[in-house]
Amino acid sequence: MTASMLLRDAAQPMQRLRWLVLKEFNILPFSEEGRAVDDGELLKMAAQLVLDRRLSLADVNPSFSAEKFSEAMKRG
């Protein structure tokens, strides 16, 4: 998924983006959880998905440590 793919062929780009992003988390846009996600959060989530996909496709980050990442997430 690229940024251009996220917004391509959408009459209402934010609504299409909402569907695509929330689908990744198995959340329906009209559910309570889906309605709780505002546009700003949605854009941040979409950007992170694009970055994650790019990194996973390219495997360009040999210094990434899943263990250190997990520890950092636990610390907040």
Buried (B, 14 or more C-beta within 10 A) or exposed (E): BEBEEBBEEEEEEEEBBBEBBBEEEEBEBEEEEBEEBEEEEBEEBBEEBBEEEEEEEEEEEEEEEEEEEEEEEEEE
